[in-house]
Amino acid sequence: MENGGSGGEEPANWDELYNINLMPSEFFLKFRKELEGFRVGVNLEFYNSPTNEYLAKLVLKPLSPDRRWKFMYEPLHHEVRLFSSKIPVTKFLNLQVGVGHSFQSHATGWKWKLTTCLGGDGVSRIRNKTSLGLCPGVDFRFGWRADYVLPEITGALGTEEPLFNMNSGRLQASLDRVEAIFTQ
């Protein structure tokens, strides 16, 4: 059992227990135009961690509520990809399948991905996106993450364990992505 300060150990300082990072490691500019039942988009993606990287993507997907696919072209890497929409497997688990071709390496392949908003070990991490509409045609979306251990108070009487023991928990939260979305 972990001692959070009552078993003779010094408690960790508050900076180690609770840390919130508001500097995003990804910044996206997305320009979207709706044309005859389709959304055409240009995504400019900037990554600053762990290395500085830039990606440009052209995206095409249907506007219908039951859209089942998304087409993407990356001109810098000369790659095309076709993705399915996220298919719900359970309430918290989604499956996405894609096929792609690289013109540089002359290779075609497919990928699949299981995702959940409960990333990590499924219990101690939450990943989510929050959208904020600034005005018609301008939206901001924030991708954030929180890793946590809930506080715990335990105790015992008539055993070798302490009468009272408290673990103050931990929180590591970060703002991972900021997206500015311009729709015409």
LINRA-V289635 format. One record per residue. SS is DSSP state (hx for helix, st for strand, lp for the rest). NEAR is the number of other C-alpha atoms within 8 Angstrom. D_FIRST is the distance of its C-alpha to the first C-alpha in Angstrom with 2 decimals. Layout:
BEGIN
ss:SS near:NEAR d_first:D_FIRST
ss:SS near:NEAR d_first:D_FIRST
END
This chain:
BEGIN
ss:lp near:2 d_first:0.00
ss:lp near:4 d_first:3.77
ss:lp near:10 d_first:6.48
ss:lp near:12 d_first:9.49
ss:lp near:11 d_first:12.01
ss:lp near:10 d_first:11.77
ss:lp near:8 d_first:10.35
ss:lp near:5 d_first:13.51
ss:lp near:8 d_first:12.77
ss:lp near:6 d_first:15.36
ss:lp near:6 d_first:14.59
ss:lp near:6 d_first:15.92
ss:lp near:6 d_first:19.47
ss:hx near:6 d_first:20.57
ss:hx near:6 d_first:22.45
ss:hx near:7 d_first:19.40
ss:hx near:12 d_first:17.57
ss:st near:9 d_first:20.74
ss:st near:9 d_first:23.46
ss:st near:8 d_first:26.53
ss:st near:8 d_first:29.16
ss:lp near:7 d_first:32.57
ss:lp near:7 d_first:34.54
ss:lp near:11 d_first:35.17
ss:lp near:10 d_first:35.34
ss:st near:12 d_first:37.91
ss:st near:11 d_first:41.08
ss:st near:12 d_first:43.46
ss:st near:11 d_first:47.00
ss:st near:12 d_first:48.25
ss:st near:10 d_first:51.89
ss:st near:12 d_first:52.82
ss:st near:9 d_first:56.21
ss:st near:11 d_first:56.90
ss:st near:7 d_first:59.93
ss:lp near:4 d_first:61.38
ss:lp near:8 d_first:58.22
ss:st near:10 d_first:56.12
ss:st near:13 d_first:53.87
ss:st near:12 d_first:54.65
ss:st near:12 d_first:52.20
ss:st near:11 d_first:51.86
ss:st near:13 d_first:48.34
ss:st near:11 d_first:47.92
ss:st near:11 d_first:44.35
ss:st near:11 d_first:43.13
ss:st near:12 d_first:39.85
ss:lp near:9 d_first:38.78
ss:lp near:7 d_first:35.50
ss:lp near:5 d_first:35.01
ss:lp near:6 d_first:38.82
ss:lp near:8 d_first:41.65
ss:st near:7 d_first:43.19
ss:st near:8 d_first:45.69
ss:st near:10 d_first:46.48
ss:st near:11 d_first:49.29
ss:st near:12 d_first:49.38
ss:st near:11 d_first:52.06
ss:st near:13 d_first:50.75
ss:st near:11 d_first:52.75
ss:st near:11 d_first:51.50
ss:st near:10 d_first:53.17
ss:lp near:9 d_first:52.93
ss:lp near:6 d_first:52.90
ss:lp near:4 d_first:49.86
ss:lp near:4 d_first:49.37
ss:lp near:9 d_first:49.48
ss:lp near:6 d_first:48.29
ss:st near:10 d_first:48.60
ss:st near:12 d_first:48.51
ss:st near:11 d_first:50.63
ss:st near:11 d_first:49.62
ss:st near:11 d_first:51.62
ss:st near:12 d_first:50.36
ss:lp near:8 d_first:53.55
ss:lp near:6 d_first:51.93
ss:lp near:7 d_first:50.41
ss:lp near:10 d_first:53.24
ss:st near:12 d_first:50.95
ss:st near:11 d_first:51.39
ss:st near:11 d_first:48.77
ss:st near:11 d_first:48.94
ss:st near:11 d_first:45.74
ss:st near:11 d_first:45.28
ss:lp near:10 d_first:43.76
ss:lp near:7 d_first:40.15
ss:st near:8 d_first:40.34
ss:st near:9 d_first:37.83
ss:lp near:8 d_first:36.12
ss:lp near:6 d_first:33.73
ss:lp near:5 d_first:33.05
ss:lp near:9 d_first:30.61
ss:lp near:11 d_first:31.84
ss:st near:12 d_first:35.13
ss:st near:12 d_first:37.17
ss:st near:12 d_first:39.69
ss:st near:11 d_first:42.24
ss:st near:11 d_first:44.64
ss:st near:11 d_first:47.43
ss:st near:11 d_first:48.73
ss:st near:11 d_first:51.32
ss:st near:12 d_first:51.47
ss:lp near:8 d_first:55.07
ss:lp near:7 d_first:54.23
ss:lp near:5 d_first:52.74
ss:lp near:7 d_first:54.74
ss:st near:7 d_first:51.65
ss:st near:8 d_first:50.75
ss:st near:7 d_first:47.34
ss:st near:8 d_first:45.06
ss:st near:7 d_first:41.44
ss:st near:8 d_first:39.09
ss:st near:7 d_first:35.94
ss:st near:8 d_first:33.32
ss:st near:8 d_first:31.95
ss:lp near:8 d_first:29.81
ss:lp near:9 d_first:29.02
ss:lp near:12 d_first:25.33
ss:lp near:11 d_first:25.14
ss:lp near:7 d_first:22.28
ss:lp near:7 d_first:19.94
ss:lp near:7 d_first:21.65
ss:lp near:7 d_first:18.91
ss:lp near:10 d_first:17.96
ss:st near:13 d_first:21.48
ss:st near:10 d_first:24.75
ss:st near:11 d_first:28.04
ss:st near:8 d_first:31.23
ss:st near:8 d_first:34.77
ss:st near:8 d_first:36.45
ss:st near:8 d_first:40.25
ss:st near:7 d_first:42.52
ss:st near:8 d_first:46.27
ss:st near:7 d_first:48.09
ss:st near:6 d_first:51.59
ss:lp near:6 d_first:53.41
ss:lp near:8 d_first:52.93
ss:st near:11 d_first:50.17
ss:st near:13 d_first:46.50
ss:st near:12 d_first:43.31
ss:st near:13 d_first:40.18
ss:st near:12 d_first:36.80
ss:st near:12 d_first:34.07
ss:st near:13 d_first:30.65
ss:st near:12 d_first:27.02
ss:st near:11 d_first:23.74
ss:st near:11 d_first:20.32
ss:st near:10 d_first:17.61
ss:st near:8 d_first:14.07
ss:lp near:7 d_first:14.59
ss:lp near:9 d_first:13.46
ss:st near:8 d_first:11.01
ss:st near:8 d_first:11.45
ss:st near:7 d_first:9.77
ss:lp near:9 d_first:11.11
ss:lp near:9 d_first:12.31
ss:lp near:7 d_first:15.62
ss:lp near:4 d_first:16.89
ss:lp near:6 d_first:13.73
ss:lp near:4 d_first:12.12
ss:lp near:7 d_first:9.32
ss:lp near:11 d_first:10.80
ss:lp near:7 d_first:13.47
ss:lp near:9 d_first:12.53
ss:st near:13 d_first:9.67
ss:st near:12 d_first:10.67
ss:st near:11 d_first:9.82
ss:lp near:9 d_first:13.45
ss:lp near:10 d_first:13.41
ss:st near:11 d_first:15.73
ss:st near:12 d_first:19.26
ss:st near:11 d_first:21.51
ss:st near:11 d_first:24.88
ss:st near:12 d_first:28.17
ss:st near:14 d_first:31.75
ss:st near:13 d_first:32.50
ss:st near:13 d_first:36.06
ss:st near:13 d_first:39.07
ss:st near:11 d_first:42.04
ss:st near:11 d_first:45.45
ss:st near:13 d_first:47.46
ss:st near:11 d_first:51.22
ss:st near:9 d_first:53.00
ss:lp near:6 d_first:56.76
END
